[in-house]
Amino acid sequence: MRTVLAVIRILIVATAGLSGSLAAAADADRGATLAKRWCATCHVVDSDQKQASADVPPFAVIAQKPDFTPEKVATFLIEPHPKMPNFQLSRSEAADIAAYISALRK
Ligand code: HEC
């Protein structure tokens, strides 16, 4: 299961690299590091994580939403959000985290 996810992740990152979109410059591995540092207190950010806040959607669930796009998540992260602390993420950090979340999409 984990291997399959890893392969999917590589494929998505490779595809994003070719498409030349906003997400293309994003680094999903850096996003994973940032997510573990800033988001894991509330969100389940990867399949190894066992605990987070009960009413906060795991990243894997966010990634599955039909209207999910890395661009939307990146924009969402740059704007302050009432229920989330203001992170002061840079544009590129937001794009990296968005790339990481989109890599969780199955
Ligand atoms: C203090 C707890 C907390 C932290 C830390 C936190 N979040 Fe959230 N996040 C929430 C809550 C609560 C919601 C649900 C908000 C809602 O339903 O309006 C949410 C929602 C979201 C959503 C939108 C999900 C949707 O329904 O579309 C995204 C994307 C998201 N968070 C990403 C992140 C990222 C990336 C980080 C780290 C940079 C982060 N969050 C850190 C509490 C948190």
Backbone and ligand atoms as CSV (ligand in chain L), in Angstrom:
chain,resi,resn,atom,element,x,y,z
A,1,MET,N,N,0.843,-1.194,0.000
A,1,MET,CA,C,0.000,0.000,0.000
A,1,MET,C,C,0.880,1.246,0.000
A,2,ARG,N,N,1.835,1.269,0.897
A,2,ARG,CA,C,2.703,2.437,0.971
A,2,ARG,C,C,3.529,2.585,-0.313
A,3,THR,N,N,3.948,1.439,-0.848
A,3,THR,CA,C,4.726,1.478,-2.092
A,3,THR,C,C,3.888,2.050,-3.222
A,4,VAL,N,N,2.626,1.597,-3.280
A,4,VAL,CA,C,1.729,2.108,-4.322
A,4,VAL,C,C,1.600,3.622,-4.194
A,5,LEU,N,N,1.413,4.084,-2.965
A,5,LEU,CA,C,1.286,5.530,-2.751
A,5,LEU,C,C,2.547,6.256,-3.201
A,6,ALA,N,N,3.689,5.675,-2.857
A,6,ALA,CA,C,4.954,6.302,-3.232
A,6,ALA,C,C,5.069,6.406,-4.748
A,7,VAL,N,N,4.660,5.358,-5.432
A,7,VAL,CA,C,4.735,5.358,-6.904
A,7,VAL,C,C,3.800,6.416,-7.469
A,8,ILE,N,N,2.563,6.451,-6.927
A,8,ILE,CA,C,1.596,7.450,-7.394
A,8,ILE,C,C,2.160,8.851,-7.187
A,9,ARG,N,N,2.787,9.025,-6.021
A,9,ARG,CA,C,3.353,10.326,-5.701
A,9,ARG,C,C,4.409,10.728,-6.717
A,10,ILE,N,N,5.269,9.802,-7.029
A,10,ILE,CA,C,6.336,10.093,-7.991
A,10,ILE,C,C,5.737,10.455,-9.343
A,11,LEU,N,N,4.714,9.688,-9.753
A,11,LEU,CA,C,4.063,9.959,-11.033
A,11,LEU,C,C,3.449,11.346,-11.055
A,12,ILE,N,N,2.754,11.698,-9.957
A,12,ILE,CA,C,2.093,13.002,-9.919
A,12,ILE,C,C,3.128,14.115,-9.946
A,13,VAL,N,N,4.185,13.957,-9.184
A,13,VAL,CA,C,5.223,14.982,-9.156
A,13,VAL,C,C,5.856,15.107,-10.542
A,14,ALA,N,N,6.080,13.968,-11.179
A,14,ALA,CA,C,6.665,13.982,-12.520
A,14,ALA,C,C,5.724,14.669,-13.506
A,15,THR,N,N,4.428,14.366,-13.412
A,15,THR,CA,C,3.446,14.972,-14.311
A,15,THR,C,C,3.381,16.475,-14.099
A,16,ALA,N,N,3.353,16.879,-12.818
A,16,ALA,CA,C,3.307,18.306,-12.511
A,16,ALA,C,C,4.539,18.998,-13.079
A,17,GLY,N,N,5.668,18.324,-13.029
A,17,GLY,CA,C,6.907,18.880,-13.545
A,17,GLY,C,C,6.827,19.155,-15.039
A,18,LEU,N,N,6.073,18.320,-15.753
A,18,LEU,CA,C,5.965,18.488,-17.197
A,18,LEU,C,C,4.927,19.532,-17.590
A,19,SER,N,N,3.891,19.685,-16.751
A,19,SER,CA,C,2.749,20.504,-17.154
A,19,SER,C,C,3.058,21.998,-17.168
A,20,GLY,N,N,4.066,22.419,-16.419
A,20,GLY,CA,C,4.427,23.830,-16.428
A,20,GLY,C,C,3.428,24.735,-15.721
A,21,SER,N,N,2.556,24.170,-14.877
A,21,SER,CA,C,1.586,24.985,-14.146
A,21,SER,C,C,2.231,25.562,-12.885
A,22,LEU,N,N,1.437,26.306,-12.123
A,22,LEU,CA,C,1.906,26.874,-10.860
A,22,LEU,C,C,2.502,25.799,-9.961
A,23,ALA,N,N,1.830,24.649,-9.918
A,23,ALA,CA,C,2.272,23.572,-9.043
A,23,ALA,C,C,3.587,22.952,-9.524
A,24,ALA,N,N,3.957,23.235,-10.760
A,24,ALA,CA,C,5.130,22.585,-11.334
A,24,ALA,C,C,6.398,22.894,-10.556
A,25,ALA,N,N,6.499,24.127,-10.088
A,25,ALA,CA,C,7.712,24.521,-9.380
A,25,ALA,C,C,7.711,24.015,-7.944
A,26,ALA,N,N,6.555,23.499,-7.499
A,26,ALA,CA,C,6.422,23.111,-6.103
A,26,ALA,C,C,7.162,21.815,-5.815
A,27,ASP,N,N,7.600,21.705,-4.566
A,27,ASP,CA,C,8.388,20.559,-4.139
A,27,ASP,C,C,7.590,19.808,-3.066
A,28,ALA,N,N,6.995,18.679,-3.454
A,28,ALA,CA,C,6.116,17.938,-2.546
A,28,ALA,C,C,6.876,17.405,-1.333
A,29,ASP,N,N,8.155,17.089,-1.494
A,29,ASP,CA,C,8.926,16.581,-0.353
A,29,ASP,C,C,9.138,17.669,0.698
A,30,ARG,N,N,9.428,18.874,0.190
A,30,ARG,CA,C,9.551,19.991,1.124
A,30,ARG,C,C,8.188,20.262,1.776
A,31,GLY,N,N,7.127,20.131,0.987
A,31,GLY,CA,C,5.768,20.302,1.506
A,31,GLY,C,C,5.467,19.323,2.627
A,32,ALA,N,N,5.935,18.081,2.479
A,32,ALA,CA,C,5.703,17.062,3.511
A,32,ALA,C,C,6.383,17.474,4.817
A,33,THR,N,N,7.604,17.979,4.706
A,33,THR,CA,C,8.337,18.427,5.898
A,33,THR,C,C,7.605,19.584,6.567
A,34,LEU,N,N,7.153,20.536,5.761
A,34,LEU,CA,C,6.426,21.689,6.300
A,34,LEU,C,C,5.110,21.246,6.936
A,35,ALA,N,N,4.425,20.322,6.283
A,35,ALA,CA,C,3.130,19.850,6.792
A,35,ALA,C,C,3.307,19.186,8.153
A,36,LYS,N,N,4.371,18.372,8.283
A,36,LYS,CA,C,4.610,17.706,9.561
A,36,LYS,C,C,4.919,18.730,10.637
A,37,ARG,N,N,5.605,19.798,10.252
A,37,ARG,CA,C,5.983,20.805,11.233
A,37,ARG,C,C,4.786,21.674,11.631
A,38,TRP,N,N,3.983,22.127,10.635
A,38,TRP,CA,C,2.976,23.154,10.898
A,38,TRP,C,C,1.550,22.622,10.985
A,39,CYS,N,N,1.259,21.508,10.408
A,39,CYS,CA,C,-0.139,21.104,10.244
A,39,CYS,C,C,-0.509,19.887,11.075
A,40,ALA,N,N,0.489,19.107,11.508
A,40,ALA,CA,C,0.210,17.805,12.119
A,40,ALA,C,C,-0.426,17.899,13.503
A,41,THR,N,N,-0.379,19.080,14.139
A,41,THR,CA,C,-1.056,19.207,15.431
A,41,THR,C,C,-2.570,19.046,15.265
A,42,CYS,N,N,-3.102,19.435,14.124
A,42,CYS,CA,C,-4.553,19.354,13.915
A,42,CYS,C,C,-4.938,18.326,12.860
A,43,HIS,N,N,-4.174,18.244,11.775
A,43,HIS,CA,C,-4.508,17.363,10.660
A,43,HIS,C,C,-3.656,16.096,10.706
A,44,VAL,N,N,-4.250,14.985,10.292
A,44,VAL,CA,C,-3.434,13.817,9.976
A,44,VAL,C,C,-2.809,14.110,8.613
A,45,VAL,N,N,-1.491,14.229,8.570
A,45,VAL,CA,C,-0.845,14.652,7.329
A,45,VAL,C,C,-0.244,13.503,6.528
A,46,ASP,N,N,-0.025,12.335,7.157
A,46,ASP,CA,C,0.406,11.177,6.365
A,46,ASP,C,C,-0.079,9.879,7.008
A,47,SER,N,N,0.115,8.781,6.309
A,47,SER,CA,C,-0.482,7.520,6.753
A,47,SER,C,C,0.197,6.952,8.000
A,48,ASP,N,N,1.368,7.471,8.365
A,48,ASP,CA,C,2.039,7.001,9.575
A,48,ASP,C,C,1.496,7.674,10.834
A,49,GLN,N,N,0.809,8.794,10.630
A,49,GLN,CA,C,0.363,9.567,11.790
A,49,GLN,C,C,-0.907,8.964,12.372
A,50,LYS,N,N,-0.911,8.804,13.696
A,50,LYS,CA,C,-2.038,8.117,14.339
A,50,LYS,C,C,-3.033,9.086,14.949
A,51,GLN,N,N,-2.616,10.261,15.330
A,51,GLN,CA,C,-3.494,11.139,16.099
A,51,GLN,C,C,-3.461,12.578,15.632
A,52,ALA,N,N,-4.629,13.220,15.688
A,52,ALA,CA,C,-4.743,14.644,15.411
A,52,ALA,C,C,-6.078,15.083,15.995
A,53,SER,N,N,-6.486,16.338,15.744
A,53,SER,CA,C,-7.787,16.782,16.246
A,53,SER,C,C,-8.899,15.997,15.575
A,54,ALA,N,N,-9.918,15.642,16.357
A,54,ALA,CA,C,-10.965,14.751,15.865
A,54,ALA,C,C,-11.775,15.356,14.722
A,55,ASP,N,N,-12.050,16.659,14.767
A,55,ASP,CA,C,-12.964,17.249,13.779
A,55,ASP,C,C,-12.249,17.948,12.625
A,56,VAL,N,N,-10.972,17.668,12.459
A,56,VAL,CA,C,-10.211,18.301,11.381
A,56,VAL,C,C,-9.980,17.269,10.276
A,57,PRO,N,N,-10.273,17.629,9.027
A,57,PRO,CA,C,-10.118,16.638,7.952
A,57,PRO,C,C,-8.659,16.247,7.716
A,58,PRO,N,N,-8.361,14.935,7.647
A,58,PRO,CA,C,-7.000,14.504,7.285
A,58,PRO,C,C,-6.655,14.980,5.873
A,59,PHE,N,N,-5.369,15.166,5.602
A,59,PHE,CA,C,-4.961,15.629,4.265
A,59,PHE,C,C,-5.398,14.659,3.176
A,60,ALA,N,N,-5.374,13.354,3.500
A,60,ALA,CA,C,-5.770,12.370,2.493
A,60,ALA,C,C,-7.239,12.556,2.104
A,61,VAL,N,N,-8.058,13.018,3.052
A,61,VAL,CA,C,-9.476,13.270,2.765
A,61,VAL,C,C,-9.632,14.562,1.953
A,62,ILE,N,N,-8.887,15.583,2.330
A,62,ILE,CA,C,-8.910,16.844,1.582
A,62,ILE,C,C,-8.515,16.588,0.131
A,63,ALA,N,N,-7.486,15.752,-0.046
A,63,ALA,CA,C,-6.989,15.462,-1.394
A,63,ALA,C,C,-8.038,14.757,-2.250
A,64,GLN,N,N,-8.950,14.023,-1.621
A,64,GLN,CA,C,-9.964,13.255,-2.352
A,64,GLN,C,C,-11.154,14.084,-2.793
A,65,LYS,N,N,-11.276,15.305,-2.274
A,65,LYS,CA,C,-12.465,16.096,-2.617
A,65,LYS,C,C,-12.545,16.301,-4.115
A,66,PRO,N,N,-13.766,16.197,-4.665
A,66,PRO,CA,C,-13.921,16.295,-6.124
A,66,PRO,C,C,-13.415,17.625,-6.685
A,67,ASP,N,N,-13.539,18.701,-5.893
A,67,ASP,CA,C,-13.129,20.015,-6.417
A,67,ASP,C,C,-11.697,20.381,-6.011
A,68,PHE,N,N,-10.938,19.408,-5.513
A,68,PHE,CA,C,-9.569,19.688,-5.078
A,68,PHE,C,C,-8.668,20.078,-6.245
A,69,THR,N,N,-7.924,21.160,-6.081
A,69,THR,CA,C,-6.791,21.433,-6.968
A,69,THR,C,C,-5.661,21.994,-6.101
A,70,PRO,N,N,-4.401,21.720,-6.465
A,70,PRO,CA,C,-3.288,22.281,-5.689
A,70,PRO,C,C,-3.329,23.808,-5.681
A,71,GLU,N,N,-3.795,24.411,-6.776
A,71,GLU,CA,C,-3.870,25.879,-6.841
A,71,GLU,C,C,-4.808,26.417,-5.762
A,72,LYS,N,N,-5.971,25.781,-5.617
A,72,LYS,CA,C,-6.948,26.241,-4.622
A,72,LYS,C,C,-6.395,26.122,-3.214
A,73,VAL,N,N,-5.736,24.995,-2.929
A,73,VAL,CA,C,-5.190,24.810,-1.587
A,73,VAL,C,C,-4.090,25.832,-1.324
A,74,ALA,N,N,-3.244,26.067,-2.315
A,74,ALA,CA,C,-2.160,27.032,-2.141
A,74,ALA,C,C,-2.731,28.421,-1.855
A,75,THR,N,N,-3.780,28.802,-2.580
A,75,THR,CA,C,-4.410,30.103,-2.353
A,75,THR,C,C,-5.041,30.157,-0.972
A,76,PHE,N,N,-5.740,29.062,-0.616
A,76,PHE,CA,C,-6.364,28.955,0.699
A,76,PHE,C,C,-5.333,29.163,1.805
A,77,LEU,N,N,-4.137,28.633,1.626
A,77,LEU,CA,C,-3.108,28.691,2.664
A,77,LEU,C,C,-2.474,30.064,2.779
A,78,ILE,N,N,-2.523,30.835,1.704
A,78,ILE,CA,C,-1.934,32.176,1.761
A,78,ILE,C,C,-2.881,33.134,2.468
A,79,GLU,N,N,-4.199,32.953,2.247
A,79,GLU,CA,C,-5.202,33.771,2.939
A,79,GLU,C,C,-5.306,33.309,4.391
A,80,PRO,N,N,-5.453,34.234,5.336
A,80,PRO,CA,C,-5.691,33.814,6.723
A,80,PRO,C,C,-7.030,33.082,6.822
A,81,HIS,N,N,-7.100,32.068,7.655
A,81,HIS,CA,C,-8.313,31.279,7.796
A,81,HIS,C,C,-8.769,31.370,9.253
A,82,PRO,N,N,-10.045,31.673,9.498
A,82,PRO,CA,C,-10.508,31.898,10.875
A,82,PRO,C,C,-10.208,30.750,11.829
A,83,LYS,N,N,-10.374,29.502,11.372
A,83,LYS,CA,C,-10.188,28.390,12.302
A,83,LYS,C,C,-8.751,27.904,12.354
A,84,MET,N,N,-7.916,28.421,11.502
A,84,MET,CA,C,-6.529,27.985,11.490
A,84,MET,C,C,-5.644,29.150,11.912
A,85,PRO,N,N,-4.603,28.854,12.679
A,85,PRO,CA,C,-3.685,29.938,13.042
A,85,PRO,C,C,-3.059,30.514,11.774
A,86,ASN,N,N,-2.683,31.769,11.863
A,86,ASN,CA,C,-2.075,32.417,10.707
A,86,ASN,C,C,-0.606,31.999,10.608
A,87,PHE,N,N,-0.290,31.246,9.552
A,87,PHE,CA,C,1.026,30.617,9.474
A,87,PHE,C,C,2.129,31.476,8.894
A,88,GLN,N,N,1.749,32.519,8.161
A,88,GLN,CA,C,2.781,33.288,7.464
A,88,GLN,C,C,3.567,32.409,6.514
A,89,LEU,N,N,2.867,31.546,5.799
A,89,LEU,CA,C,3.564,30.733,4.803
A,89,LEU,C,C,3.877,31.603,3.601
A,90,SER,N,N,5.051,31.382,3.029
A,90,SER,CA,C,5.352,32.083,1.789
A,90,SER,C,C,4.581,31.415,0.663
A,91,ARG,N,N,4.497,32.102,-0.464
A,91,ARG,CA,C,3.822,31.560,-1.629
A,91,ARG,C,C,4.406,30.199,-2.028
A,92,SER,N,N,5.722,30.086,-1.989
A,92,SER,CA,C,6.330,28.832,-2.435
A,92,SER,C,C,6.131,27.723,-1.405
A,93,GLU,N,N,6.112,28.090,-0.108
A,93,GLU,CA,C,5.819,27.082,0.914
A,93,GLU,C,C,4.393,26.576,0.772
A,94,ALA,N,N,3.458,27.505,0.520
A,94,ALA,CA,C,2.059,27.110,0.325
A,94,ALA,C,C,1.940,26.180,-0.881
A,95,ALA,N,N,2.650,26.501,-1.957
A,95,ALA,CA,C,2.606,25.659,-3.156
A,95,ALA,C,C,3.217,24.287,-2.891
A,96,ASP,N,N,4.278,24.243,-2.078
A,96,ASP,CA,C,4.910,22.962,-1.744
A,96,ASP,C,C,3.946,22.079,-0.947
A,97,ILE,N,N,3.271,22.687,0.041
A,97,ILE,CA,C,2.326,21.907,0.841
A,97,ILE,C,C,1.167,21.446,-0.035
A,98,ALA,N,N,0.699,22.331,-0.914
A,98,ALA,CA,C,-0.390,21.953,-1.829
A,98,ALA,C,C,0.035,20.789,-2.727
A,99,ALA,N,N,1.285,20.819,-3.165
A,99,ALA,CA,C,1.796,19.724,-4.003
A,99,ALA,C,C,1.845,18.427,-3.203
A,100,TYR,N,N,2.219,18.549,-1.938
A,100,TYR,CA,C,2.255,17.364,-1.080
A,100,TYR,C,C,0.847,16.790,-0.917
A,101,ILE,N,N,-0.141,17.675,-0.636
A,101,ILE,CA,C,-1.514,17.187,-0.451
A,101,ILE,C,C,-2.017,16.563,-1.752
A,102,SER,N,N,-1.710,17.168,-2.881
A,102,SER,CA,C,-2.209,16.589,-4.133
A,102,SER,C,C,-1.534,15.257,-4.431
A,103,ALA,N,N,-0.339,15.056,-3.877
A,103,ALA,CA,C,0.318,13.758,-4.047
A,103,ALA,C,C,-0.376,12.660,-3.247
A,104,LEU,N,N,-1.223,13.048,-2.288
A,104,LEU,CA,C,-1.982,12.060,-1.503
A,104,LEU,C,C,-3.246,11.636,-2.232
A,105,ARG,N,N,-3.589,12.355,-3.274
A,105,ARG,CA,C,-4.813,12.062,-4.033
A,105,ARG,C,C,-4.647,10.736,-4.759
A,106,LYS,N,N,-5.704,9.882,-4.652
A,106,LYS,CA,C,-5.602,8.558,-5.278
A,106,LYS,C,C,-6.358,8.533,-6.588
L,1,HEC,C1,C,-5.084,24.723,14.872
L,1,HEC,C2,C,-5.474,23.577,14.091
L,1,HEC,C3,C,-5.068,23.547,12.625
L,1,HEC,C4,C,-3.816,23.636,12.105
L,1,HEC,C5,C,-2.492,23.777,12.850
L,1,HEC,C6,C,-3.973,23.509,10.677
L,1,HEC,N1,N,-5.290,23.382,10.338
L,1,HEC,FE1,FE,-6.072,23.158,8.466
L,1,HEC,N2,N,-7.927,23.147,9.221
L,1,HEC,C7,C,-8.249,23.164,10.567
L,1,HEC,C8,C,-9.685,23.107,10.711
L,1,HEC,C9,C,-10.435,23.114,12.026
L,1,HEC,C10,C,-10.215,23.023,9.396
L,1,HEC,C11,C,-11.665,22.932,8.983
L,1,HEC,C12,C,-12.097,24.330,8.702
L,1,HEC,C13,C,-13.512,24.396,8.306
L,1,HEC,O1,O,-14.168,23.371,8.208
L,1,HEC,O2,O,-13.934,25.531,8.061
L,1,HEC,C14,C,-9.086,23.061,8.491
L,1,HEC,C15,C,-9.202,23.030,7.116
L,1,HEC,C16,C,-8.144,22.976,6.242
L,1,HEC,C17,C,-8.260,22.909,4.809
L,1,HEC,C18,C,-9.540,22.989,4.012
L,1,HEC,C19,C,-10.216,21.678,3.975
L,1,HEC,C20,C,-11.457,21.783,3.165
L,1,HEC,O3,O,-12.497,21.430,3.705
L,1,HEC,O4,O,-11.395,22.205,2.007
L,1,HEC,C21,C,-7.004,22.830,4.312
L,1,HEC,C22,C,-6.600,22.725,2.852
L,1,HEC,C23,C,-6.107,22.868,5.438
L,1,HEC,N3,N,-6.819,22.964,6.597
L,1,HEC,C24,C,-4.743,22.826,5.327
L,1,HEC,C25,C,-3.879,23.004,6.388
L,1,HEC,C26,C,-2.443,23.077,6.255
L,1,HEC,C27,C,-1.699,22.921,4.954
L,1,HEC,C28,C,-1.940,23.298,7.486
L,1,HEC,C29,C,-0.455,23.499,7.855
L,1,HEC,C30,C,0.184,24.611,7.175
L,1,HEC,C31,C,-3.044,23.354,8.403
L,1,HEC,N4,N,-4.201,23.172,7.708
L,1,HEC,C32,C,-2.925,23.539,9.775
L,1,HEC,C33,C,-7.373,23.260,11.619
L,1,HEC,C34,C,-6.006,23.391,11.506
